[in-house]
Amino acid sequence: MPATAAQYPERFLTYLTVEKNCSPLTVANYGKDLKAFVDFWQQKQKSTLRWERVGALDIRAYLAYLNDKQYARRTVARRISALRSFYKYLVRENILEASPLDKIRSPKLDKKLPTFLDEAEISELLELPDNDALGRRDQAVLELLYATGCRVSELVGLTLTRIDLGNRYVILLGKGNKERVVPLGHTCCEALSRYYTIRAMLMQKYRTAEHDYVFVNSRGGALTDRSVRRILDKYISQLAIRKNVSPHTIRHSFATHLLAHGADLRAVQELLGHANLATTQIYTHVTTERIAAVYKKNHPRA
């Protein structure tokens, strides 16, 4: 049954979920960005939006509106990107012959170099957890983040059958439900082995409903993204460093340290689960800048 104009966004979001395997968060963000344009249109035109009638001038007016409201460049770029993807979908479905965004340029974004911890800071961080029940869990969380460079969503979604301590590897489920195999070092495997006995104890103690997520909270339930951030915040405050550190910072550190020790860029791309090599290349800038800084500081004729 053909969709009505009012149903186009809903069909598009279903397409993102089913065919593109986008995460629920990504789909929700696309929905919010499309709604933001609908709100702008209704406020400006005082009428119901008909997607087929939107032209390049309307998109430019929207860009001007966002700039007048002083939205961050990254927000503006994301909203235009959402509209571009939506109209590409309408063209793909033969609802429109062309997209009104074909001649619209997205705002240029400054390339922001990722924050990372140096090797000494990582070593200090990994030594901080205590040897009690939750300390062992925290140790395993931090070790796995640094050993694999995984995203926090990949860590909390990890199930027991996806870790093989005997052969020392983990199967991570990344963006678009794409799997990748990442090796585990001895230290990480030892931390996980010590944690597994604690996990069983927590599950039994609180008689939590059985689940196979690797990481659990203090009452045996599945650990959440927010909990991982709280765990990291706790130890970063003990380190007393001035960097703004998140679980993604550990991912940046993983990639930067591999490249600094001579890892191949393609291999790092595979380990991180990046679809495009260009996404991984930002770490070469970090490594190059660091080498230049070391040279200037230490060479007698720099």
C-alpha positions in Angstrom: 0.0 0.0 0.0 1.5 3.4 -1.1 2.6 5.6 1.8 1.0 9.0 2.3 3.3 12.1 2.7 2.7 12.1 6.5 4.0 8.5 6.6 7.3 9.2 4.7 9.4 9.9 7.9 8.0 6.8 9.6 8.8 4.6 6.6 12.2 6.1 6.4 13.0 5.3 10.1 11.8 1.7 9.5 14.1 1.5 6.5 17.0 2.7 8.7 16.2 0.0 11.3 15.4 -2.9 9.1 17.6 -2.4 6.0 20.4 -0.3 7.2 20.7 -2.0 10.7 21.1 1.4 12.4 21.1 1.4 16.2 17.9 2.6 18.1 19.8 5.7 19.2 20.7 6.6 15.6 17.2 6.1 14.4 15.8 8.2 17.2 18.2 11.0 16.4 17.2 11.0 12.7 13.6 11.2 13.9 14.3 14.2 16.1 16.2 16.0 13.2 13.3 15.5 10.8 10.8 16.7 13.4 13.0 19.8 13.9 12.6 20.7 10.2 8.8 20.0 10.4 8.6 22.5 13.4 10.6 25.1 11.4 8.4 24.7 8.4 5.1 25.0 10.3 6.4 28.0 12.2 7.5 29.7 9.0 4.8 28.7 6.6 1.9 28.4 9.0 0.8 25.2 7.2 1.3 21.5 7.2 4.6 20.4 5.6 4.4 18.5 2.3 7.8 17.0 1.7 7.4 17.0 -2.1 7.0 20.8 -2.1 10.3 21.5 -0.3 12.9 23.2 -2.5 16.5 24.2 -2.3 15.5 27.8 -1.2 13.6 26.3 1.7 16.6 24.3 2.8 18.8 27.5 2.6 16.2 29.3 4.7 16.4 26.5 7.2 20.2 26.8 7.2 20.0 30.6 7.8 17.5 30.0 10.6 19.8 27.5 12.4 22.8 29.9 12.0 20.7 32.9 13.3 19.8 30.8 16.3 23.5 30.1 16.8 23.3 26.4 16.7 26.7 24.6 16.9 28.2 23.8 13.5 28.1 20.1 14.3 24.4 20.3 15.1 23.6 22.1 11.8 25.7 19.6 9.9 23.9 16.7 11.5 20.4 18.1 10.8 21.3 18.8 7.1 22.8 15.3 6.9 19.5 13.8 8.2 17.5 15.7 5.6 19.9 14.6 2.9 19.5 11.0 3.8 15.8 11.3 4.1 15.5 12.8 0.6 17.9 10.2 -0.9 15.5 7.6 0.5 12.5 9.4 -1.2 14.3 9.4 -4.5 15.3 5.7 -4.1 11.6 4.9 -3.5 10.7 6.8 -6.7 8.6 9.2 -4.7 10.7 12.1 -5.9 12.8 12.5 -9.1 15.5 14.6 -7.3 16.5 15.8 -3.9 16.2 19.5 -2.9 19.6 19.0 -1.2 21.5 18.1 -4.3 23.0 21.6 -4.6 23.2 22.3 -0.9 26.6 22.0 0.8 26.9 20.8 4.3 28.7 23.1 6.7 32.4 22.3 7.0 33.5 21.0 10.3 36.8 21.6 12.0 38.6 18.3 12.4 38.8 17.8 16.1 41.7 15.6 17.3 40.6 13.0 19.8 41.6 13.2 23.4 43.6 10.2 24.6 45.6 9.1 27.7 49.3 8.4 27.3 50.7 5.0 28.1 51.8 6.0 31.7 48.3 7.3 32.4 46.6 4.1 31.2 48.9 2.0 33.3 48.1 4.1 36.4 44.4 3.8 35.6 44.4 0.1 35.3 46.2 -0.3 38.6 43.6 1.6 40.6 40.7 -0.9 41.2 40.7 -2.8 44.5 40.7 -6.5 44.8 37.1 -6.7 46.2 34.1 -7.8 44.3 33.3 -4.6 42.4 36.9 -3.7 42.1 37.5 -6.9 40.1 34.5 -6.1 37.9 35.9 -2.6 37.3 39.3 -4.0 36.5 37.8 -6.3 33.9 35.7 -3.4 32.4 38.8 -1.1 32.1 41.1 -3.9 30.8 38.5 -4.9 28.1 38.0 -1.3 27.0 41.7 -0.8 26.5 42.5 -4.3 25.2 40.0 -4.1 22.4 39.2 -0.4 21.8 35.5 -1.3 21.9 32.7 1.2 22.1 30.8 1.3 25.5 27.7 0.0 23.7 29.7 -3.0 22.5 31.0 -3.7 26.0 27.6 -3.6 27.8 26.0 -5.6 25.0 28.7 -8.3 25.2 27.4 -11.8 26.1 29.3 -14.7 27.7 29.4 -16.9 24.5 31.2 -14.1 22.6 34.3 -14.3 24.8 36.8 -17.2 24.4 39.4 -16.9 27.1 41.1 -20.2 26.0 41.8 -18.9 22.5 42.0 -15.3 23.8 39.6 -13.5 21.5 36.2 -11.6 21.7 33.5 -11.2 19.1 32.2 -7.6 19.2 28.9 -6.6 17.7 29.4 -3.1 16.3 27.4 -0.6 14.3 24.9 -2.0 11.9 25.1 -5.4 13.7 28.5 -6.0 12.1 30.6 -8.6 13.9 34.4 -8.3 14.3 36.9 -10.6 16.1 39.4 -8.8 18.3 42.3 -10.6 20.1 42.7 -10.4 23.9 45.9 -10.0 25.8 47.0 -12.1 28.7 46.3 -9.3 31.2 42.8 -8.8 30.0 42.0 -12.6 30.1 43.3 -12.8 33.7 41.2 -9.9 34.7 38.1 -11.5 33.1 38.8 -14.9 34.8 39.1 -13.2 38.2 35.8 -11.3 37.5 33.8 -14.4 36.4 33.8 -15.9 39.9 32.5 -12.5 41.3 29.8 -12.4 38.6 28.5 -15.8 39.5 28.4 -14.7 43.2 26.5 -11.5 42.5 23.9 -13.3 40.4 23.4 -15.9 43.1 23.4 -13.5 46.0 20.6 -11.3 44.6 18.8 -14.1 42.8 18.7 -11.9 39.7 16.8 -13.2 36.7 19.2 -15.2 34.6 20.9 -13.3 31.7 24.1 -13.9 29.8 25.5 -10.3 29.6 29.1 -10.4 30.7 29.1 -7.3 32.9 26.7 -6.9 35.8 26.0 -4.2 38.3 26.2 -4.5 42.1 22.9 -6.4 42.2 23.5 -8.8 39.4 21.6 -6.9 36.7 23.1 -6.0 33.3 25.6 -3.1 33.4 24.5 0.0 31.5 26.3 2.7 29.4 25.8 5.2 32.2 27.2 2.8 34.8 30.4 2.3 32.7 30.8 6.1 32.6 30.4 6.3 36.4 33.0 3.6 36.9 35.5 5.4 34.7 34.7 8.8 36.3 35.5 7.3 39.7 39.0 6.2 38.8 39.8 9.3 36.6 39.0 11.5 39.7 41.6 9.4 41.6 44.1 10.0 38.8 43.6 13.8 39.2 44.3 14.5 35.5 42.8 17.5 33.7 41.7 15.8 30.6 38.0 15.3 29.8 37.9 11.5 29.8 35.0 9.2 28.7 34.9 5.5 27.7 35.5 6.7 24.1 38.8 8.3 25.3 40.0 4.7 26.1 39.1 3.7 22.5 41.1 6.7 21.2 44.0 5.7 23.4 43.9 2.1 22.1 44.2 3.3 18.5 46.8 5.9 19.2 49.1 3.6 21.1 48.8 0.8 18.4 49.9 3.3 15.7 52.6 4.8 17.9 54.1 1.2 18.2 54.0 0.7 14.4 50.6 -1.0 13.8 49.3 -0.9 10.2 46.5 1.6 9.7 44.3 -1.0 8.0 44.7 -3.4 10.9 43.7 -0.7 13.3 40.6 0.1 11.1 39.6 -3.6 11.4 40.1 -3.7 15.1 38.0 -0.5 15.7 35.3 -1.6 13.3 35.4 1.5 11.2 33.6 1.3 7.8 35.9 3.9 6.2 39.7 4.2 6.5 39.3 8.0 6.6 37.7 7.7 10.0 40.8 5.8 11.3 43.2 8.3 9.7 42.5 10.9 12.3 44.7 8.9 14.7 47.7 9.3 12.4 47.4 13.1 12.9 47.5 12.6 16.7 50.6 10.3 16.4 52.3 12.8 14.0 51.6 15.8 16.2 52.9 13.9 19.3 56.1 12.9 17.5 56.7 16.5 16.4 56.2 17.7 20.0 58.7 15.1 21.3 61.2 16.2 18.6 60.9 19.9 19.4 61.3 19.2 23.1 64.2 16.9 22.9 66.3 17.6 19.8 69.1 20.0 20.5 68.7 21.9 17.2 64.9 21.6 16.9 
